[in-house]
């Protein structure tokens, strides 16, 4: 292997790792001028990085709701075990431009508290 080949491989690996991070933090895929409020039943929740997510049965369909990173949710008083399937929650956020069943949540209200996510 020539000396240039390991450098080229390292550059390719770095570029491939950086792309998902760059794509992840773009919120341009959401209708920021169309705030929505959904109240429904949590069907499933994933408290994983980079963002927690839940599936919410509301308005006759299942919404895929993008929440904040788990560390932020915990810091603001909503740890991993605070939302469970079957629980009723209200989310306020913006719908995705490309997926009519996806919402980026700005805040979430559980039984006893409202958490700002951004």
N, C-alpha and C positions, 0 to 999 in steps of 0.2 A: 504494500500500500504506500503510495506517495504521501509526503507530508501534507499536501493540499487536501487530500481526501478526508482525513479526520476533521479538518476545519470545516469543510463543506458539509459533512454529516452533522457536526455540532451546530452549524448555522441553520440547517434544515430542521433539526430537532428543536432548537430555540424558537424558530418561526412557527412550528406546528403547535408548540405549547402556548405561545403568546396569542394566537388567533382566538381560541375559545374565550380567553379573558377579555379581549377587546370586544368581541361580539356580545359577551354577557352583559356588559355595563351600558349598552345602548338601550335607552328606553324609547327610542323613536318609533318602535313598533306598536305603540299604544296611543289611543285617541285621548290626548291630554286635555282636550276641551269638552269631553263627554263624560263627566263624572257620573258614576252609577252607585246605587246602594242596593245591595242584595242581602236579604235575610233568608236563611235556609238551614238545612240540616247537613252537618259534616258527614260525608260518607267515608272519607279516607284522609289521612294527614301524613305527610312525610316531613320530618324535622331534620333535613339534611342540607349540607352546603351545596351550592352557594346560596340557595334560598329555600326556606321552608315552603311547602306547597300543600294545598288541600283541594279535595273535590267536594263541591258544595251543591246539594240539590236545592235549587231555587228557581222560581218563575217557570216551572215546567221542564227544566232541563238540568243537566249536571254541568256546573261551571268548574273550570280548572283555575284556581286562584293562586297567584304567585305572591308569596308573603315576603318578609324581610329575611336576612340571614339569621340563622338560629342564635348566634351570639347577641345580636341586637334585640331580638325578641326576648331573650332571657334577661338581658340587662334592663329592659323596659318593663319587666314584670310578667312576662308570658313564657315561662319555661316549657320544656318539651312535653311534660305530662298535663299541661293545663287545657289542652284542646283534645277532645276524644271523639271518635265516630259516634253519631247519634245526637251529639250536642247541637244546639241551635246557636248560630253566630250571625252577626251582621258585619259585612265588609263594605267599605267605601273605596272605590278605585276607578280605574280606567280600562275600558275594553281594548283588547288587541285588535289591530287593524286587519290581521290576516286570519284570525281564528275567532269566530263569533261566540265561542264558549269559553274564552280565556279572559281573565281580569287581573290586572296588577293592582294589588291592594295598597291603599295609603294608610288605612286604619282598620282595626278589627275590634268589634265589641263582643265580649263573651258575657256570661250571665251577670257578672258584677264589675266589669271594668272595660274601658276603652283604651286601646294601645295605638299610639301613632307609630307607624312603621318606617317612615322615611325621614 
